Amino acid sequence: MQLELVLQYLVAGLTYGTIYAVVGVGFNIIYNTTGIINFAQGEFVMLGGMTAVTLHRFVPLPLAIAGAVAVTMAAGALVEATCIRWLEKPSVLRMIIITIGVSILIRELALVSWGESVRALPYFTGNEVSSLTLGGVHVSPQVLWSLATCVLIVVFLWFFFQHTSLGRQMRACAANRDAAALCGIATKNLVTLSFVLSAGIGALAGCVVSPITYTAYNIGTGLAIKGFTVAILGGLGSSMGAVGAGFLVGVLEAFSVSLMPAAYKDAISVAVLLAILFLRPSGLFGSGAAARLKTA
């Protein structure tokens, strides 16, 4: 295989890996605070992209993206308030079933609202033909936007959880919710905040990658599977691990196209997930959280 082709596959893998990484980070935000595996996370990405496309008909692109993030954050709060908050110490299986049900509901509402058509936002800078050439490899400016957004999200979350009072309260809630409540921390509000934050990050990712990967009402399920794969592979609770795992899964998918039909590309993430659950359930950078989930 020629070097230029290898580099082109690598760029494509990193592009798709960016969105997998952000979805995995969304899984970790909610898991870290609540212990919940939210399989509706992929729908937040879809909802952000589709809402931004709709709003862009009436307002400039930056306002459309900001509005889409705000709408999706409100949807995340609504999901938590109606489906999660009233539960008392639910089992892992029950929470998985509930979030899968929420995912199906959001997807069907999106189908009714937007139909089956595929949509996309315009490129933030330049267009499809104004790609950069680096070492003979064509790189779209939107790819750089995606990578930069992923880096900014991880840096923001690191600062938020390590250096803000609210972030430290969320970490305390994750460590021991009962003890945090005894210390006067409003744990239920923090659970809502985790859903809001996760939904907002997912929506932003959906907007940034929309010009490249496009968006439709039914993309959420595939993203949820790949995001969960990335979260497990990187070690549940580790944002940096999710980013590394996201890029790894994206690159594996990109190179798989050169070895097998493109229709089998999505099977890569499922194969990786099964292998990790059987061979190393704590993940490559794991803390054991995934292993506890497996035996829960």
Residue, then its C-alpha position, 0 to 999 in steps of 0.5 A: m500500500q502506498l504511503e499516501l494512501v496509508l496517510q489518507y486512511l489515517v486521516a479518515g480514521l482520526t476524523y471518525g475517531t473524533i466523534y467516537a471519542v466525544v460520544g465515549v466521553g459523554f458516556n463517562i461523564i454520566y457514568n462517573t457521576t451516577g454509575i449509569i450507562n446512558f445508551a441514549q448518548g448517540e441520540f444527543v449527537m444526532l439531535g444536536g446536528m439535526t437541530a443545528v441544520t434546522l436553525h441554520r435556515f433562520v439564523p447564522l451558523p454560530l447561533a444555530i450551533a449555540g441554539a442546538v447545544a442549548v436545545t439538546m442540553a434541555a433534552g438531556a435535563l428532560v430525560e433525566a427528570t422524567c426517566i431517571r430521577w424518580l428511580e431508587k437504586p435501580s439495577v444496571l440492567r434496568m438502567i440499560i433497558i430504560t436508556i435504550g427505550v429513551s433512545i428509541l423514543i428520541r429516534e422515532l420523534a426525530l423521524v416524525s420531525w425531520g423525516e428520513s432525509v440526510r442533512a448536513l451543515p455547511y463547512f465552518t471554513g472553506n468547502e469540500v474542494s478547499s482541502l489542505t495538502l499535507g505530505g500529499v494527503h488532502v485534509s479538509p479544514q473541517v477535520l481540523w475543526s473536529l480535532a480541535t473541538c475534541v481537544l478543547i472538550v477534554v481540556f475543559l472537562w479536565f479543568f472542570f472536574q479538577h479545579t472547580s467546586l462543582g466539578r469536585q462535588m460531581r467527583a464526590c458524588a461519583a465516589n460515594r453518593d450517600a456520603a456526598a449527600l450527608c455532606g450537604i451536596a445536592t446529588k440529584n441536581l448533580v445527576t441532572l447536571s451530568f446529563v445536561l453536560s453530556a448532552g451539550i458535548g454530544a450536540l457540539a460534536g454532532c454539529v462539528v462533524s455534520p459537514i463531514t459525516y452528515t446526519a440523519y434521524n437514525i445515526g444515534t444507535g450506531l454511535a451509541i454502540k461505538g461510543f460504548t465500545v470506546a468507553i469500555l476500551g479506554g476504561l470507563g471513567s477515563s476521558m483521555g482513555a476514551v479519546g485514545a480508544g476513539f482514535l484507535v477504533g476510527v483508524l481500525e475502521a478506516f483501514s478495514v475498508s482496504l481489506m474487506p467490503a465497506a459494509y463490514k466496517d461497522a462490525i469492527s467496533v462490535a468485534v473490538l467490544l466483544a474482545i475487550l469484554f472477554l479478554r480485558p473488561s477493565g479496558l486498555f487504560g482501565s480502572g476496573a469499572a468495566a469489569r465491575l459492570k460486566t459482573a453486576 
